[in-house]
Amino acid sequence: MLKNIHANKPLQLCIGLLAGIVFGFMLQKGGATSYDIIIGQLLLTDFTVVKIMLSAVLTGMIGVHLLKTAGLARLHPKPGSVGSSVVGGLIFGVGFGVLGYCPGTVAGAVGQGSLDALFGGVAGMLVGAGIFAAAYPKLERAILKKGDFGEVTLPQLLKVSPWVIIVPVSILIVVLLCLIEKAGL
């Protein structure tokens, strides 16, 4: 069944669109598209976004690896490097700090009618993508390939079963979520 879905590109696009709509709806219902909640996160006074993201990491990490263990999914890690991680983090951080939205929350905020997200976020992402594309050849040679670590995952790097990483990280996330909740953040 999954091979049929994988071969059907229009169906994949429809599934992606529906998943994106559900994702945006859930972000909006969770409050992650609210400018005030996002600014509260940046000021360390409202941890709604952290709780949403940690819950998503926990669910995704366990779900993907259960599917992989059952033979229903394969991982396709992309090559990475320290340089590309630093540049990407800086671009993301500056955009997030200046506008108060990340790419996912900006799409959700546009969907709920926030004009600042539409004109600041979408326009900013398009302009930023254009600038990055123009600078990419020079950045690739000078920075992006520095500290290349290839297509490796943490379990592959440590030469252990993925579950050796997943179980303690899952426990750590649950404990952290409980502590955040207990602190009333």
C-alpha positions as CSV (number, residue, x, y, z in Angstrom):
1,M,0.0,0.0,0.0
2,L,2.7,2.5,0.9
3,K,4.6,1.7,-2.3
4,N,1.4,2.7,-4.2
5,I,1.3,6.0,-2.3
6,H,5.0,6.6,-2.9
7,A,4.5,6.1,-6.6
8,N,1.5,8.4,-6.8
9,K,2.9,12.0,-6.9
10,P,-0.4,13.8,-7.0
11,L,-1.6,11.9,-4.0
12,Q,1.6,12.7,-2.2
13,L,1.0,16.4,-2.8
14,C,-2.6,16.1,-1.6
15,I,-1.4,14.3,1.6
16,G,1.3,17.0,2.1
17,L,-1.3,19.8,1.7
18,L,-3.7,18.2,4.1
19,A,-0.9,17.5,6.6
20,G,0.2,21.2,6.3
21,I,-3.4,22.4,6.9
22,V,-3.7,20.2,10.0
23,F,-0.3,21.3,11.2
24,G,-1.2,25.0,10.8
25,F,-4.5,24.4,12.5
26,M,-2.9,22.7,15.4
27,L,-0.2,25.5,15.7
28,Q,-3.0,28.0,15.7
29,K,-5.1,26.1,18.3
30,G,-2.0,25.6,20.5
31,G,-1.3,29.4,20.4
32,A,2.0,29.1,18.5
33,T,0.8,31.6,15.9
34,S,0.1,34.3,18.4
35,Y,2.7,37.1,18.3
36,D,2.3,37.7,22.0
37,I,3.0,34.0,22.8
38,I,6.1,33.9,20.5
39,I,7.5,37.1,22.0
40,G,6.8,35.7,25.5
41,Q,8.9,32.7,24.5
42,L,11.7,34.9,23.3
43,L,11.5,36.8,26.6
44,L,11.5,33.5,28.5
45,T,8.1,34.3,30.1
46,D,5.8,31.9,28.1
47,F,7.0,28.4,27.3
48,T,4.0,27.4,25.1
49,V,6.1,27.1,22.0
50,V,8.8,25.0,23.8
51,K,6.1,22.6,25.1
52,I,4.6,22.3,21.6
53,M,8.0,21.7,20.0
54,L,9.2,19.2,22.6
55,S,5.9,17.3,22.3
56,A,6.4,17.2,18.5
57,V,10.0,16.1,18.8
58,L,9.0,13.3,21.2
59,T,6.1,12.1,19.1
60,G,8.0,12.4,15.8
61,M,11.1,10.7,17.1
62,I,9.3,7.7,18.5
63,G,6.8,7.5,15.6
64,V,9.4,7.6,12.8
65,H,11.6,5.0,14.5
66,L,8.7,2.7,15.2
67,L,7.8,2.9,11.5
68,K,11.5,2.3,10.6
69,T,11.7,-0.6,12.9
70,A,8.5,-2.1,11.4
71,G,10.0,-1.7,7.9
72,L,7.4,0.9,6.9
73,A,9.8,3.8,6.5
74,R,13.4,4.6,5.6
75,L,15.4,7.5,6.9
76,H,17.1,9.8,4.3
77,P,19.4,12.0,6.3
78,K,20.7,15.0,4.4
79,P,24.4,15.9,4.5
80,G,25.3,18.6,7.0
81,S,28.2,20.6,8.3
82,V,29.0,22.9,11.2
83,G,29.2,25.8,8.7
84,S,25.8,25.2,7.3
85,S,24.3,24.7,10.7
86,V,25.8,28.0,12.0
87,V,24.6,30.0,8.9
88,G,21.2,28.4,9.0
89,G,20.9,29.1,12.7
90,L,21.9,32.7,12.3
91,I,19.4,33.3,9.5
92,F,16.6,31.6,11.3
93,G,17.4,33.3,14.6
94,V,17.6,36.8,13.1
95,G,14.3,36.3,11.2
96,F,12.7,34.9,14.3
97,G,14.0,37.7,16.6
98,V,13.1,40.5,14.2
99,L,9.7,39.3,13.1
100,G,8.6,37.1,16.0
101,Y,7.6,34.2,13.8
102,C,9.4,31.1,12.5
103,P,8.5,29.8,9.0
104,G,5.9,27.4,10.4
105,T,4.2,29.9,12.6
106,V,4.3,32.6,10.0
107,A,2.3,30.3,7.6
108,G,-0.2,29.6,10.4
109,A,-0.4,33.3,11.3
110,V,-1.1,34.1,7.6
111,G,-3.8,31.5,7.6
112,Q,-5.5,33.2,10.5
113,G,-5.3,36.6,8.8
114,S,-2.3,38.3,10.5
115,L,-1.1,41.0,8.1
116,D,2.3,41.4,9.8
117,A,3.0,37.7,9.1
118,L,1.9,38.1,5.5
119,F,3.8,41.2,4.7
120,G,6.7,40.9,7.1
121,G,7.0,37.1,7.2
122,V,6.2,35.9,3.7
123,A,7.9,38.9,2.0
124,G,10.9,38.6,4.4
125,M,11.2,34.9,3.6
126,L,11.1,35.5,-0.2
127,V,13.6,38.4,0.0
128,G,15.8,36.4,2.4
129,A,15.7,33.3,0.1
130,G,16.6,35.5,-2.9
131,I,19.6,37.0,-1.0
132,F,20.7,33.6,0.2
133,A,20.4,32.1,-3.4
134,A,22.5,35.0,-4.8
135,A,25.2,34.6,-2.1
136,Y,25.1,30.8,-2.1
137,P,28.1,30.1,-4.4
138,K,30.4,32.3,-2.3
139,L,29.0,31.0,1.0
140,E,29.3,27.4,-0.1
141,R,33.0,27.7,-0.8
142,A,33.8,29.9,2.2
143,I,31.6,28.7,5.0
144,L,28.9,26.1,4.3
145,K,31.2,23.1,3.7
146,K,33.3,23.8,6.9
147,G,33.1,20.9,9.4
148,D,31.3,18.6,7.0
149,F,29.8,15.6,8.8
150,G,28.0,13.9,5.9
151,E,24.7,12.0,6.0
152,V,25.2,10.6,9.5
153,T,22.7,10.3,12.3
154,L,23.6,10.4,16.0
155,P,23.1,6.6,16.4
156,Q,25.2,5.9,13.4
157,L,27.9,8.2,14.7
158,L,27.9,6.5,18.1
159,K,27.5,3.0,16.5
160,V,24.5,2.1,18.6
161,S,20.8,1.2,18.1
162,P,18.6,4.3,17.6
163,W,16.6,3.2,20.7
164,V,19.7,3.7,22.8
165,I,19.4,7.4,22.0
166,I,15.6,7.6,21.8
167,V,14.7,6.1,25.2
168,P,16.9,8.4,27.3
169,V,16.1,11.5,25.2
170,S,12.4,10.7,25.5
171,I,12.7,10.4,29.3
172,L,14.6,13.7,29.4
173,I,11.9,15.4,27.3
174,V,9.1,14.1,29.5
175,V,11.0,15.2,32.6
176,L,11.6,18.6,31.1
177,L,8.0,19.0,30.1
178,C,6.9,18.1,33.6
179,L,9.3,20.6,35.1
180,I,8.1,23.4,32.8
181,E,4.5,22.6,33.7
182,K,5.2,22.4,37.4
183,A,7.0,25.8,37.3
184,G,3.8,27.2,35.7
185,L,5.6,28.3,32.5
